[in-house]
């Protein structure tokens, strides 16, 4: 049996808004979807798909699993995320190999932007 990673599902109240944020940030087009859901990418893509699933309850607490997005310029990455409706949490970590900042999407799902030197 061969297993492979197929995608990451993100619970959202406003599926359209959150999917649009991630689609623009990652330059990832919408693939085949089902009513109420949005999929970025296709099942046979090299990268796993991002799946946006409708839910009725808001996010509570810290996200225990998050995406790491690699950028060429951390300041431009922060600006892009905020222009798309996300936010900088204020958390920044500087390491010898680069910098990581914690961001949040429009429904407050945390993720990291990383710039490696």
Secondary structure, DSSP 8 states (H G I E B T S, - for coil): ------EEEEEESSHHHHHHHHHHHHT--B-S--TT-EEES-TT-SS-EEEEEE-SS---S--SS--EEE-S-HHHHHHHHHHTT-EEEEEEEEETTEEEEEEE-TT--EEEEEEE-
